[in-house]
Every structure is written in structure tokens, then in C-alpha cells.
Amino acid sequence: MKLITTIKQYRKLNNITQEQLAQMVNVRRETIQRLEKGSYNPSLKLAYDISKALNISIEKLFIFK
């Protein structure tokens, strides 16, 4: 199973930089970068925090294929 994320698309729709999103969810910018590339699987809490920051459901941000 592969994790696909749409974080980058929703982040850009909201005009939020990686740095800003990282600050909003209390992680480093590199973590956001790795999430967007699909090279990092987030904890449930981080996935929840990102979904709240972007005001989108977890199911739309993280897709398993």
C-alpha cells in the first residue's frame, strides 16, 4: 500500500507556505516537505492537526492506494 497526500494542493489553495503550515502544526518545515513527497507517514495526531489547519478531512489529505 502506498500513501498519497494532497497536502501540497490544499496548502497552496489556502496560500500557506510549508514553513507556515509547519508552525501551525508544531513540526519542522522538512517534515511537511517529506509528507508532501510521500516519503514520510504521519502519526494520527499529526494527520489530524494538518487536517484541522487546512480545514479539510483527513480522508481527502491522505489516500492509501
C-alpha positions, 0 to 999 in steps of 0.5 A, a space after each residue: 500500500 502506498 500513501 498519497 497526500 494532497 497536502 501540497 494542493 490544499 496548502 497552496 489553495 489556502 496560500 500557506 507556505 510549508 514553513 507556515 503550515 509547519 508552525 501551525 502544526 508544531 513540526 519542522 518545515 522538512 517534515 511537511 516537505 517529506 509528507 508532501 513527497 510521500 516519503 514520510 507517514 504521519 502519526 494520527 495526531 499529526 494527520 489530524 492537526 494538518 487536517 484541522 489547519 487546512 480545514 479539510 478531512 483527513 480522508 481527502 489529505 491522505 489516500 492509501 492506494 
